[in-house]
Amino acid sequence: MFRRRAAAPPPDAVTTSDRGGLAVSAPPPSPAGSVPAAAAGLPGEGNQDALAHLSAEEQAEARHDERLLRAAQRGELASFNALVGRHERAVYAVCLRILRDVPSAEDATQDTFIKAWQAVAGFRGGMVRPWLLRIATNRCYDVIRARGRRPADSLDAETFEVEPSWTSQTPAGEDPETFATRAELSARLERALASLPDDQRTTIVLADVQGYGYEDVATITGVAVGTVKSRVSRARARLRDALRDDPACAELLARYGRLSDSA
């Protein structure tokens, strides 16, 4: 899915599986017998309210996560590794856009699943992916604090597989000029995103790139819903201002609109 660091992992760690994804290679967590499913607050038979806002397909996915999580709480390593496979791409996408650095995002993703595995027996409620993303965002903030500055490295020279809403991946049948215009526009949008303060960038990545609702973003980031709305509003305003003040970006947007209309 993405490149991993070559350094040997600690004994209690997540490693690369034979199929290329992350996999836990560690002793099982504490037995979860003392954490009944109902007490864990998982979104199953007794927790329908947690799924009420989801589509039928999303509810089915959440219940599958629930079954895997319950099995992992009983110490079943394969079930936790299945959760890793289902969510590692989303975790990595968030880490990459917060940290703006591929190696750091890879490390933060691995650390997220190490911490999740260590904490799985104590999981007490909510959806699995927001729980993982909260661990991930906290880890990213730790990295940023350790750097002592907001990272400003460009992603232009990096190769990664995350596909944002303003994707530069070529759909079938797209002509080269449209693709080139969209790729350049994507790069400028990425630079505008990188200019945001850390809290605003994290919130806008979760809300507008990853598509989470305000309540889920509040759960992931550990702040009030009103704070999430305020950060999203300020981040969108900053992005609009940054793009509006860039004449080249305005021309790219106009050109892309013309090419799309003529397609």
C-alpha positions as CSV (number, residue, x, y, z in Angstrom):
1,M,0.0,0.0,0.0
2,F,2.8,2.4,0.8
3,R,6.5,2.2,1.5
4,R,7.7,1.2,5.0
5,R,10.8,2.2,6.8
6,A,13.6,-0.5,6.7
7,A,14.5,-0.3,10.4
8,A,13.7,-3.5,12.3
9,P,10.5,-3.1,14.4
10,P,10.4,-3.6,18.1
11,P,9.1,-6.9,19.5
12,D,5.7,-5.4,20.2
13,A,5.1,-4.1,16.7
14,V,3.4,-3.9,13.4
15,T,5.4,-5.3,10.5
16,T,4.9,-5.8,6.8
17,S,2.9,-8.9,5.9
18,D,3.7,-11.3,3.1
19,R,1.1,-9.6,0.9
20,G,2.6,-6.1,1.4
21,G,0.2,-4.7,4.0
22,L,0.8,-4.0,7.6
23,A,0.4,-6.9,10.1
24,V,0.7,-7.2,13.8
25,S,3.7,-9.3,15.0
26,A,3.2,-9.1,18.8
27,P,2.0,-10.9,21.9
28,P,-1.8,-10.7,22.2
29,P,-3.3,-7.9,24.3
30,S,-4.7,-8.6,27.8
31,P,-7.6,-11.0,27.6
32,A,-10.8,-9.2,26.9
33,G,-13.0,-11.3,29.1
34,S,-13.4,-8.4,31.5
35,V,-14.6,-6.2,28.6
36,P,-18.0,-7.6,27.7
37,A,-19.2,-6.6,24.2
38,A,-22.1,-4.5,25.6
39,A,-19.7,-2.7,28.0
40,A,-17.4,-2.0,25.1
41,G,-20.1,0.2,23.5
42,L,-19.5,-1.3,20.1
43,P,-22.0,-0.4,17.3
44,G,-23.8,-3.7,17.3
45,E,-27.2,-5.0,18.5
46,G,-27.2,-2.9,21.6
47,N,-25.8,0.2,20.0
48,Q,-28.1,1.1,17.0
49,D,-27.9,4.8,17.7
50,A,-24.3,4.8,16.7
51,L,-25.2,3.6,13.2
52,A,-28.4,5.6,12.6
53,H,-26.7,8.2,10.4
54,L,-25.0,5.6,8.2
55,S,-26.2,4.1,4.9
56,A,-27.1,0.4,4.9
57,E,-23.7,-0.4,3.3
58,E,-21.8,1.6,5.9
59,Q,-23.8,0.0,8.7
60,A,-22.8,-3.5,7.3
61,E,-19.1,-2.4,7.2
62,A,-19.3,-1.0,10.8
63,R,-20.8,-4.3,12.0
64,H,-18.0,-6.2,10.3
65,D,-15.5,-4.0,12.1
66,E,-17.3,-4.7,15.3
67,R,-17.1,-8.5,14.9
68,L,-13.3,-8.2,14.1
69,L,-12.8,-5.8,17.0
70,R,-14.6,-8.2,19.4
71,A,-12.5,-11.1,18.2
72,A,-9.3,-9.0,18.6
73,Q,-10.3,-8.2,22.2
74,R,-10.3,-11.9,22.8
75,G,-6.7,-12.0,21.6
76,E,-7.3,-13.2,18.0
77,L,-4.4,-11.7,16.1
78,A,-5.8,-12.5,12.6
79,S,-8.9,-10.5,13.3
80,F,-6.9,-7.4,14.3
81,N,-4.7,-7.8,11.2
82,A,-7.9,-7.8,9.2
83,L,-8.8,-4.5,10.8
84,V,-5.4,-3.2,9.8
85,G,-6.0,-4.2,6.2
86,R,-9.4,-2.5,6.2
87,H,-8.2,0.8,7.6
88,E,-4.4,1.3,7.0
89,R,-5.0,3.3,3.8
90,A,-7.3,5.8,5.5
91,V,-5.0,6.1,8.5
92,Y,-2.0,6.7,6.2
93,A,-3.9,9.3,4.1
94,V,-4.7,11.4,7.2
95,C,-1.1,11.1,8.5
96,L,0.4,12.1,5.2
97,R,-1.7,15.2,4.8
98,I,-1.1,16.3,8.4
99,L,2.6,15.6,8.4
100,R,3.4,16.5,4.7
101,D,6.2,14.0,4.7
102,V,6.0,10.4,3.4
103,P,8.5,8.7,5.8
104,S,7.0,10.4,8.8
105,A,3.5,9.4,7.7
106,E,4.6,5.8,7.3
107,D,6.1,5.8,10.8
108,A,3.0,7.5,12.3
109,T,0.7,4.9,10.6
110,Q,2.7,2.0,12.0
111,D,2.8,3.6,15.4
112,T,-1.0,4.0,15.2
113,F,-1.6,0.3,14.8
114,I,0.9,-0.6,17.5
115,K,-0.9,1.7,19.9
116,A,-4.3,0.4,18.8
117,W,-3.2,-3.2,19.3
118,Q,-1.9,-2.4,22.8
119,A,-5.2,-0.6,23.6
120,V,-7.7,-2.9,21.9
121,A,-8.8,-4.7,25.1
122,G,-9.8,-1.3,26.6
123,F,-11.8,0.0,23.6
124,R,-15.1,1.3,25.1
125,G,-17.2,2.6,22.3
126,G,-17.7,4.4,19.1
127,M,-16.9,3.5,15.5
128,V,-13.6,1.7,14.9
129,R,-12.2,4.0,12.1
130,P,-12.7,7.2,14.1
131,W,-11.0,5.5,17.0
132,L,-8.0,4.7,14.9
133,L,-7.9,8.1,13.4
134,R,-7.9,9.8,16.8
135,I,-4.9,7.7,17.7
136,A,-3.3,8.7,14.4
137,T,-4.0,12.4,14.8
138,N,-2.6,12.4,18.3
139,R,0.5,10.6,17.0
140,C,0.9,13.2,14.3
141,Y,0.6,16.1,16.8
142,D,3.3,14.3,18.8
143,V,5.6,14.3,15.7
144,I,4.9,18.0,15.0
145,R,5.6,19.0,18.6
146,A,8.8,17.0,18.5
147,R,9.9,18.9,15.3
148,G,9.2,22.2,17.0
149,R,7.8,23.7,13.9
150,R,5.1,23.1,11.3
151,P,6.6,21.1,8.4
152,A,6.9,22.9,5.2
153,D,8.4,20.2,2.9
154,S,7.0,19.9,-0.6
155,L,5.3,16.8,-1.7
156,D,6.1,17.5,-5.3
157,A,9.0,15.1,-5.4
158,E,7.3,12.3,-3.4
159,T,5.6,9.3,-4.8
160,F,2.5,8.1,-2.9
161,E,-0.8,6.4,-3.5
162,V,-3.2,8.6,-1.6
163,E,-5.9,10.0,-3.9
164,P,-7.4,13.3,-2.6
165,S,-10.7,14.8,-3.7
166,W,-8.8,16.9,-6.2
167,T,-7.2,13.8,-7.6
168,S,-4.5,13.8,-10.3
169,Q,-5.2,10.2,-11.2
170,T,-6.2,9.9,-14.9
171,P,-9.7,8.6,-15.4
172,A,-10.2,6.4,-18.5
173,G,-10.7,8.5,-21.6
174,E,-9.3,11.8,-20.1
175,D,-7.3,13.7,-22.7
176,P,-3.7,14.7,-21.9
177,E,-4.4,18.4,-21.7
178,T,-7.2,18.0,-19.1
179,F,-5.0,15.6,-17.1
180,A,-2.0,18.0,-17.1
181,T,-4.2,20.9,-16.1
182,R,-5.8,18.9,-13.2
183,A,-2.4,17.7,-12.1
184,E,-1.0,21.2,-11.8
185,L,-4.2,22.4,-10.1
186,S,-3.8,19.5,-7.6
187,A,-0.3,20.6,-6.8
188,R,-1.4,24.1,-6.1
189,L,-4.2,23.0,-3.9
190,E,-1.8,20.8,-2.0
191,R,0.5,23.8,-1.4
192,A,-2.5,25.9,-0.2
193,L,-3.5,23.0,2.2
194,A,0.1,22.9,3.5
195,S,0.0,26.6,4.4
196,L,-2.9,26.1,7.0
197,P,-2.2,25.9,10.7
198,D,-2.0,22.4,12.0
199,D,-5.4,22.3,13.7
200,Q,-7.2,23.7,10.7
201,R,-5.3,21.4,8.2
202,T,-6.2,18.4,10.3
203,T,-9.9,19.4,10.5
204,I,-10.2,20.2,6.8
205,V,-8.4,16.9,5.8
206,L,-10.9,14.9,7.9
207,A,-14.0,16.9,6.9
208,D,-13.4,17.8,3.2
209,V,-10.8,15.3,2.0
210,Q,-11.8,12.2,3.9
211,G,-15.5,13.2,4.1
212,Y,-16.2,12.7,7.8
213,G,-19.2,14.5,9.4
214,Y,-18.6,17.2,12.0
215,E,-19.5,14.8,14.9
216,D,-17.0,12.2,13.7
217,V,-14.3,14.9,13.2
218,A,-15.0,16.1,16.8
219,T,-14.6,12.5,18.1
220,I,-11.4,12.0,16.1
221,T,-9.8,15.3,17.2
222,G,-11.2,15.4,20.7
223,V,-12.8,18.8,20.5
224,A,-16.3,20.1,20.5
225,V,-18.5,20.1,17.4
226,G,-18.6,23.9,17.5
227,T,-14.8,24.0,17.4
228,V,-14.8,21.7,14.4
229,K,-17.2,23.9,12.5
230,S,-15.2,27.0,13.4
231,R,-11.9,25.4,12.2
232,V,-13.5,24.2,9.0
233,S,-14.9,27.6,8.3
234,R,-11.6,29.4,8.9
235,A,-9.7,26.8,6.9
236,R,-12.0,27.1,3.9
237,A,-11.7,30.9,4.0
238,R,-7.9,30.7,4.1
239,L,-7.9,28.3,1.2
240,R,-10.2,30.5,-0.9
241,D,-8.0,33.5,-0.1
242,A,-4.9,31.6,-1.1
243,L,-6.3,30.4,-4.3
244,R,-8.0,33.7,-5.2
245,D,-4.7,35.6,-4.7
246,D,-2.9,33.2,-7.1
247,P,-3.6,34.3,-10.7
248,A,-2.1,31.2,-12.1
249,C,-4.5,29.1,-10.0
250,A,-7.5,31.1,-11.2
251,E,-6.4,30.5,-14.8
252,L,-6.0,26.8,-14.2
253,L,-9.5,26.6,-12.7
254,A,-11.0,28.4,-15.6
255,R,-9.1,26.3,-18.1
256,Y,-10.1,23.1,-16.3
257,G,-13.7,24.2,-16.4
258,R,-13.6,24.9,-20.1
259,L,-12.0,21.5,-20.8
260,S,-14.4,19.6,-18.6
261,D,-17.4,21.4,-20.3
262,S,-16.1,20.4,-23.8
263,A,-15.4,16.8,-22.9
